[in-house]
Amino acid sequence: MLRFNPLFRYFAFGLLFFSSCTLDKTPPVMVVTPYEFDLPDGFPIPDISTEKTLSQERIALGKMLFHDVRLSRDNTISCASCHLQESAFADHNPVSVGIEGRIGFRNSPTLVNVAYHPYFFKEGGNTSLEAQAFGPIEDHREMDFSTAGIILKLQDDLEIQEMSYTAFGRAFDNFVIVNALGSFQRTIISANSRYDDFFYKNNINALTNSEKRGLALFKSERTQCQKCHGGFDFSEYAIVNNGTYANYEDKGLARITQDSSDVGKFKVPTLRNIELTYPYMHNGGYPTLESVIERYNLGGFNHPNQSEFIKPLNLTETEKMDLIAFLKSLTDWDLINNPAFK
């Protein structure tokens, strides 16, 4: 299989700086139409650096690229292929499926609220939303391509070229690709579930009695769910071993650190829209919320690196149902149907 040498990316970038698509007219000047987050009380404004300031123009280009199959080598999959809006920007395959039906490495994570994340990938191995975009683009199991290849492929697309100048004031290049994608993804905010109505808008009727019991159980010292799934996003993004396997084929954080004490450690995911982001865990090995709750109820597999917060819960069947009912109250149906992301 022909692969792009990483050095080619930088060679092509320098070449295309001078030789990319020549517009029939003077390139458009950059336009900055401010974008403002619509957030409920209790949700912080995402901390975005000045050079990554969001604009409507950058978001529009990012959305176009996010749905563009031309980002893959054979024009068959896009970012949206593994991050489906109807699945809360996750994927129901146990692990992602790339071009030619190639089986990926891990379950596709939800992109909801990534504007708040301090690091990316399941083991937290990348600290930049922009830099992580190279991963799926260049992985031979996913898009099997390169930003250099994308630039060449899209050099005659005048709409893309003009949008690049309008959004970033520069020709379409790898900087534009990853920053446009990052701009769009930062707008995927989930903050409008029935739980949010209950908690932030004081609508006491937004949750059923079962969901309220589940919420109380979730917050209790007995379950200690909030120790890992705290805060407005139901995750503080810690990297932990949650004891869901006795042996980890995927070593998690240890793949990077080569430290045995990091085996099986993965970033704690948000619980928002958890009803829609099945199957669960890094490898999609748990198909239902019921299977996840049952494993936690049993206290995990007692892996040597297992978090101290994972222990037998001895939940009754009613308590399990209440806890799952609460988790389903975190579904944001407005997000799922929002035309701004389609």
Sine and cosine of phi, psi and omega as CSV:
sin_phi,cos_phi,sin_psi,cos_psi,sin_omega,cos_omega
0.00,0.00,0.79,-0.61,0.02,-1.00
-0.93,0.37,0.79,-0.62,0.03,-1.00
-0.86,-0.52,0.45,-0.89,0.05,-1.00
-0.99,0.10,0.79,-0.62,0.14,-0.99
-0.92,0.39,0.72,-0.69,-0.02,-1.00
-0.82,0.58,-0.51,0.86,0.00,-1.00
-0.91,0.41,-0.44,0.90,-0.02,-1.00
-0.89,0.46,-0.55,0.84,-0.01,-1.00
-0.84,0.55,-0.71,0.71,-0.09,-1.00
-0.97,0.24,-0.58,0.82,0.08,-1.00
-0.89,0.46,-0.75,0.67,-0.04,-1.00
-0.91,0.42,-0.58,0.82,0.01,-1.00
-0.89,0.46,-0.71,0.70,0.01,-1.00
-0.91,0.42,-0.65,0.76,0.02,-1.00
-0.89,0.45,-0.72,0.69,-0.09,-1.00
-0.96,0.29,-0.32,0.95,0.06,-1.00
-0.85,0.53,-0.54,0.84,-0.03,-1.00
-0.98,-0.20,-0.44,0.90,-0.19,-0.98
-0.89,-0.46,0.11,0.99,0.00,-1.00
-0.93,0.37,0.11,-0.99,-0.17,-0.99
-0.65,0.76,0.79,-0.61,0.06,-1.00
-1.00,-0.01,0.90,-0.45,0.00,-1.00
-0.95,0.32,0.46,-0.89,-0.02,-1.00
-0.96,0.27,-0.15,0.99,-0.01,-1.00
-0.61,-0.79,0.07,-1.00,0.04,-1.00
-0.87,0.50,0.75,-0.66,-0.03,-1.00
-0.82,0.58,0.59,-0.80,0.02,-1.00
-0.88,0.47,0.51,-0.86,0.07,-1.00
-0.98,0.18,0.39,-0.92,0.00,-1.00
-0.92,0.38,0.67,-0.74,0.03,-1.00
-0.86,-0.51,0.73,-0.69,0.01,-1.00
-0.87,-0.50,0.99,-0.14,0.12,-0.99
-0.99,-0.12,0.94,-0.35,-0.14,-0.99
-0.84,0.54,0.55,-0.84,0.10,-1.00
-0.91,-0.41,0.75,-0.67,0.02,-1.00
-0.87,-0.49,0.74,-0.67,0.05,-1.00
-0.95,0.31,0.65,-0.76,0.09,-1.00
-0.97,-0.23,1.00,-0.10,-0.14,-0.99
-0.86,-0.50,0.59,-0.81,0.08,-1.00
-0.97,0.25,0.29,-0.96,0.11,-0.99
-0.84,0.54,0.68,-0.73,-0.01,-1.00
0.98,-0.20,-0.31,0.95,0.07,-1.00
-0.99,-0.12,0.84,-0.53,0.03,-1.00
-0.96,0.28,0.41,-0.91,0.13,-0.99
-0.96,0.27,0.77,-0.64,0.00,-1.00
-0.82,0.57,0.65,-0.76,0.01,-1.00
-1.00,0.10,0.98,-0.21,-0.06,-1.00
-0.88,-0.47,0.80,-0.61,-0.05,-1.00
-0.91,0.42,0.37,-0.93,-0.09,-1.00
-0.85,0.53,-0.66,0.75,-0.05,-1.00
-0.94,0.34,-0.23,0.97,0.03,-1.00
-0.93,-0.36,0.34,0.94,-0.01,-1.00
-0.80,0.60,0.73,-0.68,-0.04,-1.00
-0.97,0.22,0.59,-0.80,0.15,-0.99
-0.64,-0.77,0.37,-0.93,0.02,-1.00
-0.86,0.50,-0.57,0.82,-0.03,-1.00
-0.93,0.36,-0.67,0.74,0.02,-1.00
-0.92,0.38,-0.64,0.77,0.01,-1.00
-0.90,0.43,-0.68,0.74,-0.01,-1.00
-0.88,0.47,-0.68,0.73,0.03,-1.00
-0.92,0.40,-0.66,0.75,0.02,-1.00
-0.88,0.47,-0.64,0.76,0.03,-1.00
-0.90,0.43,-0.66,0.75,0.01,-1.00
-0.88,0.47,-0.71,0.71,0.00,-1.00
-0.93,0.38,-0.59,0.81,-0.02,-1.00
-0.87,0.50,-0.55,0.83,-0.03,-1.00
-0.99,-0.16,0.09,1.00,-0.12,-0.99
-1.00,-0.06,0.90,-0.44,0.00,-1.00
-0.93,0.36,-0.23,0.97,0.00,-1.00
-0.94,0.34,-0.14,0.99,0.10,-1.00
-0.96,0.27,-0.20,0.98,0.09,-1.00
-0.99,-0.17,0.40,-0.92,-0.09,-1.00
-0.86,0.51,-0.66,0.75,-0.08,-1.00
-0.96,-0.27,0.27,0.96,0.07,-1.00
0.87,0.50,0.64,0.77,-0.01,-1.00
-0.89,-0.45,-0.40,0.91,-0.01,-1.00
-0.72,-0.69,0.46,-0.89,0.06,-1.00
-0.85,-0.53,0.02,-1.00,0.11,-0.99
-0.85,0.53,-0.62,0.78,-0.04,-1.00
-0.92,0.38,-0.27,0.96,0.00,-1.00
-0.93,0.38,-0.51,0.86,0.01,-1.00
-0.94,-0.33,-0.05,1.00,0.02,-1.00
-0.72,-0.69,0.98,0.18,-0.12,-0.99
-1.00,0.08,0.73,-0.69,-0.02,-1.00
-0.85,0.53,-0.66,0.75,-0.03,-1.00
-0.93,0.37,-0.23,0.97,0.06,-1.00
-0.94,-0.33,0.46,0.89,-0.03,-1.00
0.84,0.54,0.64,0.76,0.03,-1.00
0.87,0.50,0.56,0.83,0.16,-0.99
-0.85,-0.53,-0.38,-0.93,-0.11,-0.99
-0.51,-0.86,0.66,-0.76,-0.02,-1.00
-1.00,0.09,-0.05,1.00,0.14,-0.99
-0.96,0.29,0.61,-0.80,0.04,-1.00
-0.81,0.59,-0.70,0.71,0.15,-0.99
-0.76,-0.66,0.37,-0.93,-0.07,-1.00
-0.89,0.45,0.48,-0.88,0.03,-1.00
-0.89,-0.46,0.83,-0.56,-0.07,-1.00
-0.99,-0.15,-0.37,-0.93,-0.02,-1.00
-0.89,0.46,0.48,-0.88,0.03,-1.00
0.84,0.54,0.40,0.92,0.03,-1.00
0.95,0.30,0.30,0.95,-0.01,-1.00
-0.91,0.40,0.71,-0.71,-0.04,-1.00
-0.99,0.11,0.79,-0.61,-0.04,-1.00
-0.97,0.22,-0.23,-0.97,-0.13,-0.99
-0.99,-0.16,-0.61,0.79,-0.09,-1.00
-0.62,-0.78,0.23,-0.97,0.11,-0.99
-0.92,0.39,0.67,-0.74,0.00,-1.00
-0.95,0.32,0.84,-0.55,0.00,-1.00
-0.97,0.23,0.44,-0.90,0.14,-0.99
-0.90,0.43,0.54,-0.84,0.07,-1.00
-0.99,-0.12,0.06,1.00,-0.02,-1.00
-0.88,0.47,0.78,-0.62,0.10,-1.00
0.90,0.44,0.44,0.90,0.04,-1.00
-0.92,0.40,-0.25,0.97,0.06,-1.00
-0.86,0.50,-0.37,0.93,-0.04,-1.00
-0.99,-0.13,-0.16,0.99,-0.14,-0.99
-0.97,0.25,0.67,-0.74,0.03,-1.00
-0.99,0.10,-0.30,0.95,0.02,-1.00
-0.37,-0.93,0.21,-0.98,-0.20,-0.98
-0.71,-0.70,0.14,-0.99,-0.20,-0.98
0.96,0.29,0.33,-0.94,-0.14,-0.99
-0.89,0.46,-0.50,0.86,0.00,-1.00
-0.98,-0.18,0.14,0.99,0.01,-1.00
0.95,0.33,0.51,0.86,-0.13,-0.99
-0.99,0.15,0.03,1.00,-0.01,-1.00
-0.65,-0.76,0.74,-0.67,-0.09,-1.00
-1.00,-0.09,0.03,1.00,-0.06,-1.00
-0.80,-0.61,0.77,-0.64,0.07,-1.00
-0.89,0.45,-0.54,0.84,0.02,-1.00
-0.95,0.31,-0.74,0.67,-0.05,-1.00
-0.91,0.42,-0.54,0.84,-0.02,-1.00
-0.92,0.39,-0.34,0.94,-0.01,-1.00
-0.89,0.46,-0.46,0.89,0.02,-1.00
-0.90,0.43,-0.47,0.88,-0.06,-1.00
-0.84,0.54,-0.90,0.43,-0.01,-1.00
-0.91,0.42,-0.52,0.85,0.01,-1.00
-0.91,0.42,-0.66,0.75,-0.11,-0.99
-1.00,-0.09,-0.25,0.97,-0.02,-1.00
-0.92,0.40,0.81,-0.59,-0.05,-1.00
-0.91,0.41,-0.30,0.95,0.03,-1.00
-1.00,0.05,-0.17,0.99,-0.03,-1.00
-0.91,-0.43,-0.98,-0.18,-0.05,-1.00
-1.00,0.04,-0.38,0.93,0.08,-1.00
0.79,0.62,0.77,0.64,-0.07,-1.00
-0.61,-0.79,-0.39,-0.92,0.05,-1.00
-0.40,-0.92,0.35,-0.94,0.06,-1.00
-0.91,0.40,-0.54,0.84,0.06,-1.00
-0.88,0.48,-0.67,0.74,0.04,-1.00
-0.91,0.41,-0.62,0.79,0.03,-1.00
-0.89,0.45,-0.68,0.73,0.00,-1.00
-0.87,0.50,-0.71,0.71,0.03,-1.00
-0.89,0.45,-0.68,0.74,-0.06,-1.00
-0.91,0.41,-0.56,0.83,-0.09,-1.00
-0.98,-0.20,0.17,0.99,-0.09,-1.00
-0.91,0.41,-0.39,0.92,0.00,-1.00
-0.99,-0.16,0.09,1.00,0.04,-1.00
-1.00,0.05,0.99,-0.14,-0.10,-1.00
-0.90,0.43,-0.54,0.84,0.02,-1.00
-0.89,0.45,-0.72,0.69,0.03,-1.00
-0.88,0.48,-0.70,0.72,-0.03,-1.00
-0.89,0.46,-0.70,0.72,0.00,-1.00
-0.92,0.39,-0.65,0.76,0.03,-1.00
-0.90,0.45,-0.54,0.84,0.04,-1.00
-0.90,0.44,-0.73,0.68,0.04,-1.00
-0.90,0.44,-0.66,0.75,-0.02,-1.00
-0.91,0.41,-0.64,0.77,-0.08,-1.00
-0.99,0.14,-0.62,0.79,-0.13,-0.99
-0.82,-0.57,-0.08,1.00,0.02,-1.00
0.93,0.36,0.46,0.89,-0.04,-1.00
-0.44,-0.90,0.29,-0.96,0.03,-1.00
-0.90,0.44,0.39,-0.92,-0.01,-1.00
-0.91,0.42,0.90,-0.44,-0.02,-1.00
-0.57,-0.82,-0.10,-0.99,-0.06,-1.00
-0.92,0.39,-0.50,0.87,0.10,-1.00
-0.87,0.50,-0.71,0.70,0.00,-1.00
-0.91,0.42,-0.69,0.73,-0.04,-1.00
-0.84,0.55,-0.83,0.56,-0.13,-0.99
-0.96,0.27,-0.53,0.84,0.01,-1.00
-0.97,0.25,-0.55,0.84,0.08,-1.00
-0.92,0.39,-0.72,0.70,0.04,-1.00
-0.86,0.51,-0.67,0.74,0.03,-1.00
-0.89,0.45,-0.63,0.77,0.01,-1.00
-0.87,0.49,-0.73,0.68,0.01,-1.00
-0.89,0.45,-0.72,0.70,-0.06,-1.00
-0.90,0.44,-0.51,0.86,0.01,-1.00
-0.93,0.38,-0.30,0.95,0.01,-1.00
-1.00,0.07,-0.10,0.99,-0.03,-1.00
-0.99,0.15,0.98,0.20,-0.05,-1.00
-0.98,-0.22,0.75,-0.66,0.07,-1.00
-0.92,-0.40,0.92,-0.39,-0.07,-1.00
-0.49,-0.87,0.42,0.91,-0.13,-0.99
-0.68,-0.74,0.77,0.63,0.09,-1.00
-1.00,-0.04,0.11,-0.99,0.07,-1.00
-0.91,0.42,-0.52,0.85,0.09,-1.00
-0.87,0.50,-0.67,0.74,0.01,-1.00
-0.90,0.44,-0.61,0.79,0.09,-1.00
-0.88,0.48,-0.67,0.75,-0.02,-1.00
-0.93,0.36,-0.74,0.67,-0.16,-0.99
-1.00,0.10,-0.70,0.72,-0.10,-0.99
-1.00,-0.05,-0.45,0.89,-0.04,-1.00
-0.95,-0.31,0.08,1.00,0.07,-1.00
0.83,0.56,0.58,0.82,0.08,-1.00
-1.00,0.00,1.00,-0.09,-0.13,-0.99
-0.93,0.37,-0.28,0.96,0.00,-1.00
-1.00,-0.05,0.06,1.00,-0.04,-1.00
-0.95,0.31,-0.43,0.90,0.01,-1.00
-0.92,-0.39,0.54,-0.84,0.09,-1.00
-0.97,0.23,0.19,-0.98,0.03,-1.00
-0.88,0.47,-0.63,0.77,0.03,-1.00
-0.89,0.45,-0.68,0.74,0.01,-1.00
-0.92,0.40,-0.59,0.81,0.04,-1.00
-0.92,0.39,-0.63,0.78,0.06,-1.00
-0.91,0.42,-0.63,0.77,0.04,-1.00
-0.90,0.44,-0.63,0.78,0.04,-1.00
-0.89,0.46,-0.70,0.71,0.02,-1.00
-0.88,0.48,-0.65,0.76,0.03,-1.00
-0.92,0.40,-0.66,0.75,0.02,-1.00
-0.86,0.51,-0.63,0.78,-0.06,-1.00
-1.00,0.08,-0.12,0.99,-0.14,-0.99
-0.97,0.25,0.39,-0.92,0.10,-0.99
-0.93,0.37,-0.36,0.93,0.00,-1.00
-0.91,0.42,-0.73,0.68,-0.02,-1.00
-1.00,-0.02,-0.55,0.84,-0.02,-1.00
0.85,0.53,0.49,0.87,0.01,-1.00
-0.84,0.54,-0.62,0.79,-0.07,-1.00
-0.94,0.33,-0.22,0.98,0.04,-1.00
-0.88,0.47,-0.54,0.84,0.03,-1.00
-0.94,-0.35,-0.50,0.87,-0.07,-1.00
-0.91,-0.41,0.83,0.56,0.00,-1.00
-0.99,-0.11,0.05,-1.00,0.08,-1.00
0.98,0.18,0.03,-1.00,-0.08,-1.00
-0.90,0.43,-0.45,0.89,-0.03,-1.00
-0.99,-0.17,0.13,0.99,-0.01,-1.00
0.82,0.57,0.59,0.81,0.17,-0.99
-0.20,-0.98,0.65,-0.76,0.15,-0.99
-0.96,-0.28,0.21,0.98,0.17,-0.99
0.91,0.42,0.44,0.90,0.10,-1.00
-0.92,0.39,0.38,-0.92,0.03,-1.00
-0.94,-0.35,0.95,-0.33,-0.15,-0.99
-0.67,-0.74,0.28,-0.96,0.16,-0.99
-0.99,-0.14,0.89,-0.45,-0.09,-1.00
-0.99,-0.10,0.18,0.98,0.14,-0.99
0.95,0.31,0.34,0.94,-0.08,-1.00
-0.99,0.11,-0.06,1.00,0.09,-1.00
-0.62,-0.78,0.52,-0.86,0.10,-1.00
-0.99,0.17,-0.56,0.83,0.03,-1.00
-0.73,-0.69,0.69,-0.72,-0.06,-1.00
-0.94,-0.34,0.94,-0.34,0.12,-0.99
-0.90,0.44,-0.66,0.75,0.14,-0.99
-1.00,0.01,0.90,-0.43,-0.13,-0.99
-0.98,0.22,-0.06,1.00,0.04,-1.00
0.92,0.40,-0.71,-0.70,-0.05,-1.00
-0.85,0.53,-0.48,0.88,-0.02,-1.00
-0.90,0.44,-0.35,0.94,0.08,-1.00
-0.88,0.48,-0.46,0.89,-0.02,-1.00
-1.00,-0.09,-0.73,0.68,-0.11,-0.99
-0.99,0.11,-0.36,0.93,-0.10,-1.00
0.86,0.51,0.45,0.89,0.01,-1.00
-0.96,-0.28,0.85,-0.53,-0.05,-1.00
-0.88,0.48,-0.41,0.91,0.02,-1.00
-0.96,0.29,-0.15,0.99,0.02,-1.00
-0.98,-0.20,0.03,1.00,0.01,-1.00
-0.87,0.48,0.75,-0.67,0.05,-1.00
0.98,0.19,0.19,0.98,0.01,-1.00
-1.00,-0.08,0.81,-0.58,0.00,-1.00
-0.72,-0.70,0.35,-0.94,0.00,-1.00
-0.93,0.38,0.73,-0.68,0.03,-1.00
-0.92,0.38,0.85,-0.53,-0.05,-1.00
-0.99,0.15,0.34,-0.94,0.17,-0.99
-0.91,0.42,0.48,-0.88,0.10,-1.00
-0.99,-0.11,-0.05,1.00,0.03,-1.00
-0.90,0.44,0.73,-0.68,-0.01,-1.00
0.90,0.44,0.39,0.92,-0.06,-1.00
-0.87,0.50,-0.44,0.90,0.06,-1.00
-0.86,0.51,-0.48,0.88,-0.14,-0.99
-0.97,-0.25,-0.10,0.99,-0.15,-0.99
-0.97,-0.25,0.36,0.93,0.05,-1.00
-0.93,0.37,0.39,-0.92,-0.05,1.00
-0.97,0.24,0.17,-0.99,-0.22,-0.98
-0.93,-0.38,0.24,-0.97,-0.05,-1.00
0.98,0.21,0.14,-0.99,-0.13,-0.99
-0.87,0.49,-0.45,0.89,-0.04,-1.00
-0.92,-0.39,0.19,0.98,-0.02,-1.00
0.90,0.44,0.45,0.89,-0.10,-0.99
-0.98,0.19,-0.15,0.99,0.02,-1.00
-0.89,-0.45,0.94,-0.35,-0.19,-0.98
-0.97,0.23,-0.41,0.91,-0.11,-0.99
-0.70,-0.72,0.32,-0.95,0.11,-0.99
-0.88,0.47,-0.57,0.82,0.02,-1.00
-0.87,0.50,-0.66,0.75,0.00,-1.00
-0.93,0.38,-0.57,0.82,0.04,-1.00
-0.92,0.39,-0.76,0.65,-0.02,-1.00
-0.87,0.48,-0.62,0.78,0.00,-1.00
-0.90,0.43,-0.65,0.76,0.03,-1.00
-0.90,0.43,-0.68,0.73,0.06,-1.00
-0.90,0.43,-0.61,0.79,0.01,-1.00
-0.87,0.49,-0.58,0.82,0.00,-1.00
-0.99,0.14,-0.15,0.99,0.05,-1.00
1.00,0.02,0.38,0.93,0.01,-1.00
0.95,0.30,-0.21,-0.98,-0.03,-1.00
-0.98,-0.22,0.18,0.98,0.02,-1.00
0.84,0.54,0.67,0.75,0.10,-0.99
-0.88,0.47,0.56,-0.83,-0.02,-1.00
-0.82,0.58,-0.49,0.87,-0.02,-1.00
-0.99,-0.10,0.10,0.99,-0.10,-1.00
-0.86,0.52,0.66,-0.75,0.02,-1.00
-0.85,0.52,0.61,-0.80,0.02,-1.00
-0.90,0.44,-0.29,0.96,-0.02,-1.00
-0.99,0.11,-0.17,0.99,0.02,-1.00
-1.00,-0.03,0.92,-0.40,-0.02,-1.00
-0.45,-0.89,0.33,-0.94,0.00,-1.00
-0.83,0.56,0.69,-0.72,-0.07,-1.00
-0.97,-0.25,-0.42,0.91,-0.01,-1.00
0.82,0.57,0.71,0.70,0.02,-1.00
-0.97,0.25,0.57,-0.82,0.12,-0.99
-0.98,0.19,0.21,-0.98,0.03,-1.00
-0.88,0.47,-0.60,0.80,0.03,-1.00
-0.91,0.41,-0.66,0.75,0.00,-1.00
-0.91,0.41,-0.63,0.78,0.07,-1.00
-0.87,0.49,-0.70,0.72,0.01,-1.00
-0.89,0.45,-0.65,0.76,0.02,-1.00
-0.91,0.42,-0.66,0.75,-0.01,-1.00
-0.91,0.42,-0.67,0.74,0.04,-1.00
-0.92,0.40,-0.63,0.78,0.04,-1.00
-0.86,0.50,-0.68,0.73,0.04,-1.00
-0.88,0.47,-0.71,0.71,-0.02,-1.00
-0.86,0.51,-0.58,0.81,0.03,-1.00
-0.95,0.32,-0.33,0.95,0.05,-1.00
-0.96,0.29,-0.14,0.99,0.00,-1.00
-1.00,0.05,0.03,1.00,0.00,-1.00
-0.96,0.27,0.76,-0.65,-0.02,-1.00
-0.96,-0.28,1.00,-0.05,-0.08,-1.00
-0.94,0.33,-0.44,0.90,0.07,-1.00
-0.90,0.43,-0.65,0.76,0.04,-1.00
-0.87,0.48,-0.70,0.71,-0.07,-1.00
-0.88,0.47,-0.53,0.85,-0.09,-1.00
-0.96,-0.29,0.11,0.99,-0.08,-1.00
-0.93,0.37,0.89,-0.46,-0.02,-1.00
-0.92,0.40,-0.28,0.96,-0.01,-1.00
-0.90,0.43,-0.34,0.94,-0.04,-1.00
-0.98,-0.21,-0.13,0.99,-0.08,-1.00
-0.98,0.18,0.00,0.00,0.00,0.00
